[in-house]
Amino acid sequence: MADLALTAAVTEFLYREARLLDSRQFGAWLDLFCEDAIFWVPAVGMDRAYTSEPETSLNFMYIVGRAGLEARVFRVESGGSLASNPLPYTRHLVTNVTVDSDGPEGIAAFANTQVVAFCEPRGQQILNGSCEYLLRRQDKRFRIASKKVLLLEYVIDGYFDFFTV
Amino acid sequence: MNATTTLSNRRGFAGYIDDRPADRVFRVDRAIYNDPNILEAEYRNIFEANWVFLCHEAHVRNPGDYFATHIGRQPVFVVRKPDGTLACYLNACGHRGATLVTKRVGNAKEFICPYHGFCFDTAGKCTAASAAKTGWSEQHLDLAEFDLTPIARIDSYRELVFGSLSGAVPSLREHLGAATALIDIFVAPAPQELEIVAGFSIYETRCNWKIMHENGPDAYHAPVVHNNFAQAVSYREKREARAGVTRTDTGRLTGRIESASYDLGNGHTAFWHKRRDPEAFPIYAQRDELSKRFTPGQMEWIIGRGRHMTIFPNLLLNDLASTHLRTYRPLGVDRMETVIWCIAPVGEPKDMRAARLRKFEDFFLPSGMATPDDVAVAESAHKASFAFDSKWTNMGRGMDFKIDGPDAAARELGFTPQASSNSWDHEIAMQGVYRRWREMMERGEERLRG
């Protein structure tokens, strides 16, 4: 029997994460991550299977450490990135939240996401993801130790970034 | 009728290129980016009339390995035959033309059409037709009627596989010409062969293919478009106190550095820039071993310089932020597909491989911190190509500094470009691309006229 209270707490946390991204509170979003957090979006191989060994295979993103995410935020907020200027608006839809385990490593949770992004030059972009989270409890709050996004779309229309998945 | 059509009728394709070296003028009519008739002519006269890049031999290493791709509009697949040679066929069943190979890659002893079940071997021979006996009398059943159509030419250079739908082409080596020396220096340092690292990326861009092709030999844009990349990684690397091979060499993006660029002939281009931080690259760890195999001049090319080349019309190979193989094709006059791989030495130490991959992800992917800005600027240039009344895209930068033939660095490596230039941000190499474009388009139209 699933721990429904925990599932509800995790769901609430993921909703809050989505809301921070959609409202462009990227600083507050970064604060959800542990200092040693991993943010991972695997690529696919020519056989269409997701890449699973980041040390030996290519990924859309494999960011180890919060500083790598901060650099991403720095870039999109710098105004110097044409792809991020104007910054697309997003709506993150988070569904199918399940908690798979709660152990010494942390809480393993799953969610499906659909992220609709819109900006004037390119119009609408939709990216569908399956997200695997590892959450730690720190100071009575959840912190993201790892977030892995398996994208449904591997032929990319244009480009994407951390806030559009 | 817009002005372009009139121009094309009056002066042929030469009218699209304003090429006056004595006046230091080189300009391209922006209509070449958005006229659907020009794309049709490019398919016919460029992509389907000469050598184009297909894949790397590592994609089809073992007998039966196949790789599906396109030559211009036409779907093809490359397959490794049991005798180890490569073949390439149009990817259409010899019976009713269904797509025969439906996956990008795979391995097969025979190919079975998903529509009516006709079978083909790796030599392209039709070996069986479904229910043959009830469909044809014995004297009229000739399976050879259904054989696959091979492309006219297939060959590889240093494991880069090229094909041509036309048989009336020079040898691949002749076609590559001066580019072979640069391909050699890309490949030769690897102790064994190169491999395609697992994982790849495809992205579609809303621009004419030539706008993205121009972005390759164009280093002039880098300090402008990618300044935000340099700042973002510098921030990260200060914050993490990164050392050695996990660092990023952003010197090329933030200040003037020694560099050169080349019009290699046949529309191929190259440039190099001096690396400010050669220790940030995996190959630096091999310098002692490499110095036994290469002269000091070659070592400067291998260790000291970031290198980049484009092979007209559809291959880009570089060792800049990381080692990168890219191919692209038009999907329409205003849409193109780009496919990219990380290419790396077989047997590379794990920490070096990981560093190479992270650099690749930082820069080259549609989810990286640089390529999205290239895409955005290419798409904006495509939109502005409809500004017919401003007409000309100017590619004259650096003409005052052009050297006919090789510079000292080219002589050192032993290649003879059409022209050299003492800066990577000159537009001399791009002029070679458009002269080749004009030559192929005019030659193609002459063939059509008979």
Interface residues (C-beta under 8 A of the other chain):
Chain A: V41 P42 A43 V44 G45 M46 D47 R48 T51 E53 P54 E55 T56 S57 L58 N59 F60 M61 Y62 G65 A67 G68 E70 A71 R72 F74 R75 S78 G80 S81 L82 A83 S84 P121 R122 Y154 V155 I156 D157 G158 Y159 F160 D161
Chain B: H59 F67 K103 R104 V105 G106 V197 A198 G199 F200 S201 I202 Y203 E204 T205 R206 V225 N227 N228 F229 Q231 A232 V233 Y235 R236 R239 E240 W341 C342 K350 R353 A354 L357 R358 F360 E361 L365 P366 S367 M369 T371 P372 D373 V375 A376 V377 E379 S380
